[in-house]
C-alpha cells in the first residue's frame, strides 16, 4: 500500500511522453488520422511496426525475458495520454495493455505465449479483444468445447485488423479465455461502422473454430477485477490526453478569433466556458493519475480509483469536447475541423467498459453503500 503519493513523473517518464508526442505529431497528425479512419484499414500497421521497433512502445509491459521493456503502468499511461491527445487509431490499448495483461497470466513457458509476445514486440501481431458486451469485455459470448469455438460478438475491439483474437467463453468447467487466429477456419470478421472511426470495432463470428485456451476458469477469475481496473484506468488516460488537447485548441481559437474588433476570448461568456473546461480537465486528470499509480502499485484501492477515474474522466471529456464545439462556433460543426474527432472519441470512450452511471453503481458496491 502506497503511504504517500507523488504525481510527478520521473525524467525517463517525461522523455517517453515527449518522444511519443513528437513521433505522433510528425507521423500521425490529424490529417493522417482522417485518412486512416476513412479507409478500410483504419489502423496504420506500418506506422505501428515503426513505433514497435523504433520506440519499443508495443512491448512496454512485456517481460524482459520475453523481449519486452517490462516497464510499469505509469509508463503505459504516458503513452496512452499521447495517443488520446492525437486521437490516433493505434492498437496500443487493446494489444499492449489489455492483451498483454491477460497473456502475462498464462504459462510463460508455453511456446504459443512466447510466439505472441515476440510478434507484439515487433508490431507484427495485433490482438483483437472480442467483448461479451460493451460494458464487460470478459463476459462470455459463446462456448468452448473439443470441437472448437462457437461464438459471436459485435464488439470486437481492433478486430478487423487483428491477427489474433482473445475471447471469453463458457466451457465445461466455467469461463475460459481463448486465443484464436483471425485467419483460422470458421472465423468471420466484418468491420463495423461506428460513431468513433478512430477506435475501430468489428463483428466477429466463430463457427467451430480451432483455438487455444490460455486461461482456465480459476486463472480468469483471479484476474477479472484487476483486468477491469486496468481497462478503466487505461481508457481514463486516453480521455485526459484528449481533453487536454481540446482545451488547448479552444484557448488558441479564443485568442486568435476576433469579433467586434477584439478576441472572442475577452468576452465574459467565453471566459466562463473556458474556465469550466479547465476545471473539468484538471479534476479528471487528478483522478486518472491517481488510478494509474494505484494500478502500478497494485494498491488495495485500485478498483475504487479506477472506477472513479472512468466515471469522472468520461463525463468530463464529453463535456469539454461539447463545449469546445460551442467555443469554435460555426466552424466547430464542420467535418473539416478537428473538433468532431474529439467529440466522437469522447462519447465512445465514455461508453466503453461502462459509462458514468455504471461506474458509480460499481463504486456503490465497492464502498458498501449498496449490497
Residue pairs with C-beta under 8 A, 6 or more apart in sequence:
1 297
1 299
1 300
2 293
2 294
2 297
2 299
5 290
5 293
7 286
7 289
7 290
7 293
9 17
9 74
9 78
13 74
13 75
13 78
16 75
16 78
16 79
17 78
17 79
17 81
17 82
19 55
20 55
20 57
20 78
20 79
20 82
20 83
21 82
21 85
21 86
23 51
23 54
23 55
24 82
24 83
24 85
24 86
24 88
25 86
27 47
27 50
28 36
28 44
28 47
28 86
28 88
28 90
29 86
30 86
30 87
30 338
30 341
32 44
33 86
33 87
33 88
33 89
33 198
33 341
34 341
36 42
36 43
36 44
36 89
37 89
37 197
37 198
38 197
40 191
41 160
41 161
42 89
42 160
42 161
42 197
42 198
42 200
43 89
43 90
43 91
43 126
43 158
43 161
43 200
44 89
44 90
45 123
45 126
45 161
47 90
48 58
48 90
48 91
48 123
48 126
49 122
49 123
49 124
50 123
51 57
51 58
51 90
51 123
52 58
52 59
52 120
52 121
52 122
52 123
53 122
53 123
56 68
56 69
56 121
57 79
57 92
57 96
58 92
58 95
58 96
58 120
58 121
58 122
58 123
59 66
59 67
59 68
59 69
59 96
59 117
59 120
59 121
60 68
60 69
60 71
60 75
60 76
60 79
60 96
61 68
61 69
61 70
61 71
61 72
61 73
61 76
61 96
61 97
61 100
61 101
61 104
62 68
62 69
62 70
62 100
62 104
62 117
62 120
62 121
63 70
63 104
63 108
63 117
64 70
65 108
66 108
66 113
66 114
66 117
66 118
66 121
67 117
67 118
67 121
68 117
68 120
68 121
69 75
72 296
73 230
73 233
73 292
73 295
73 296
74 292
74 293
74 296
76 96
76 97
76 234
76 237
77 233
77 234
77 237
77 288
77 289
77 292
79 92
80 92
80 93
80 97
80 234
80 237
80 238
80 241
81 237
81 238
81 240
81 241
81 244
82 241
83 90
83 92
83 93
83 238
83 241
84 237
84 238
84 239
84 240
84 241
84 242
84 245
84 345
84 349
85 241
85 242
85 244
85 245
86 245
87 198
87 242
87 338
87 341
87 342
87 345
88 198
89 197
89 198
89 199
89 200
91 126
91 127
91 158
91 161
91 162
93 234
93 235
93 238
94 127
94 128
94 129
94 157
94 158
95 120
95 125
95 126
95 127
95 158
96 120
97 230
97 234
98 127
98 129
98 137
98 227
98 230
98 231
98 234
99 120
99 127
99 129
99 166
100 117
100 120
101 223
101 226
101 227
101 230
102 166
102 177
102 214
102 215
102 223
102 227
103 113
103 116
103 117
103 214
105 215
105 219
105 222
105 223
106 113
106 214
106 215
106 219
107 113
107 214
108 114
110 214
112 179
112 212
112 214
113 214
116 125
116 127
116 164
116 179
119 125
119 163
120 127
124 163
125 163
125 164
126 158
126 161
126 162
126 163
126 164
127 158
127 162
127 163
127 164
127 165
127 166
128 156
128 157
128 158
128 159
128 160
128 161
128 162
128 164
128 165
128 166
128 182
128 189
128 202
128 204
129 137
129 156
129 157
129 158
129 159
129 165
129 166
130 141
130 151
130 153
130 155
130 156
130 159
130 165
130 166
130 167
130 168
130 204
131 137
131 138
131 139
131 141
131 153
131 155
131 156
131 157
132 138
132 139
132 140
132 141
132 153
132 155
132 168
133 139
133 155
134 155
134 351
134 352
134 353
135 353
135 354
135 355
135 358
136 353
136 354
137 155
137 157
137 168
137 227
137 231
137 353
138 168
138 175
138 177
138 220
138 224
138 227
138 228
139 168
140 151
140 168
140 169
140 170
140 175
141 151
141 152
141 153
141 167
141 168
141 169
142 149
142 150
142 151
142 152
142 153
142 167
142 169
142 170
142 206
143 149
143 150
143 151
143 169
143 170
143 171
144 169
144 170
144 171
144 176
144 178
144 211
144 213
145 171
145 172
147 208
148 186
148 206
148 208
148 209
148 210
148 211
149 167
149 169
149 178
149 180
149 186
149 206
149 208
149 209
149 210
149 211
150 206
150 207
150 208
150 209
151 167
151 169
151 204
151 205
151 206
152 203
152 204
152 205
152 206
153 167
153 203
153 204
154 192
154 201
154 203
155 201
156 162
156 165
156 189
156 201
156 202
156 203
156 204
157 199
157 200
157 201
158 200
158 201
158 202
159 165
159 182
159 189
159 191
159 200
159 201
159 202
159 203
159 204
160 189
160 190
160 191
160 192
160 200
160 201
160 202
161 200
162 182
162 189
162 202
163 181
163 182
163 183
164 179
164 180
164 181
164 182
165 179
165 180
165 181
165 182
165 187
165 204
166 177
166 178
166 179
167 177
167 178
167 180
167 204
167 206
167 211
168 175
168 176
168 177
168 178
168 220
169 175
169 176
169 177
169 178
171 213
171 217
173 216
173 217
174 216
174 217
174 218
174 220
174 221
175 217
175 220
175 221
176 213
176 215
176 216
176 217
176 220
177 213
177 214
177 215
177 219
177 220
178 211
178 212
178 213
178 214
179 211
179 212
179 213
179 214
180 187
180 206
180 209
180 210
180 211
180 212
181 187
181 210
182 189
184 209
184 210
184 211
185 208
185 209
185 210
186 206
186 207
186 208
186 209
186 210
187 204
187 205
187 206
187 207
187 209
188 204
188 205
188 207
189 202
189 203
189 204
190 202
190 203
190 204
191 200
191 201
191 202
191 203
192 200
192 201
192 202
192 203
194 200
194 201
194 348
195 344
195 347
195 348
196 344
196 345
196 347
196 348
196 349
197 344
198 341
198 344
198 345
199 345
199 348
199 349
199 352
215 223
225 303
226 298
226 302
228 303
228 306
228 353
229 291
229 294
229 295
229 302
229 303
229 305
229 306
229 307
230 295
230 306
231 353
232 291
232 306
232 307
232 309
232 310
232 353
232 354
232 359
233 288
233 291
233 292
233 294
233 295
233 302
233 305
233 306
233 309
233 310
235 310
235 313
235 314
235 349
235 352
235 353
236 284
236 287
236 288
236 291
236 292
236 306
236 309
236 310
236 312
236 313
236 314
237 288
237 292
238 345
238 349
239 284
239 288
239 313
239 314
239 316
239 317
239 346
239 349
239 350
240 281
240 284
240 285
240 288
240 313
240 317
242 317
242 321
242 342
242 345
242 346
242 349
243 280
243 281
243 284
243 285
243 313
243 316
243 317
243 320
243 321
243 346
244 281
244 285
245 342
246 277
246 317
246 320
246 321
246 324
246 339
246 342
247 274
247 277
247 278
247 281
247 320
247 324
249 324
249 328
249 338
249 339
250 274
250 277
250 323
250 324
250 327
250 328
251 265
251 274
253 264
253 327
253 328
254 263
254 264
254 265
254 270
254 274
254 327
255 263
255 265
256 263
257 263
257 264
257 265
257 329
258 264
259 267
264 270
264 327
265 271
265 274
270 327
273 323
273 326
273 327
274 327
276 319
276 323
277 319
277 320
277 323
277 324
280 316
280 319
280 320
281 316
281 320
283 312
283 316
284 309
284 312
284 313
284 316
284 317
287 305
287 308
287 309
287 312
287 313
288 309
288 312
288 313
290 305
290 308
290 309
291 302
291 305
291 306
291 308
291 309
293 299
294 301
294 302
294 305
294 306
295 302
295 305
295 306
299 305
303 366
304 363
304 366
304 367
307 359
307 360
307 362
307 363
307 366
308 359
308 363
310 353
310 354
310 356
310 359
311 356
311 359
311 360
311 363
313 349
314 346
314 349
314 350
314 355
314 356
314 359
315 350
315 356
317 346
317 349
317 350
318 343
318 346
318 347
318 350
320 346
321 339
321 342
321 343
321 345
321 346
321 347
322 343
322 346
324 332
324 339
324 342
324 343
325 332
325 333
325 339
325 340
325 343
326 332
328 337
328 339
331 337
332 339
332 340
333 339
333 340
334 340
350 356
354 362
361 370
363 369
364 370
365 371
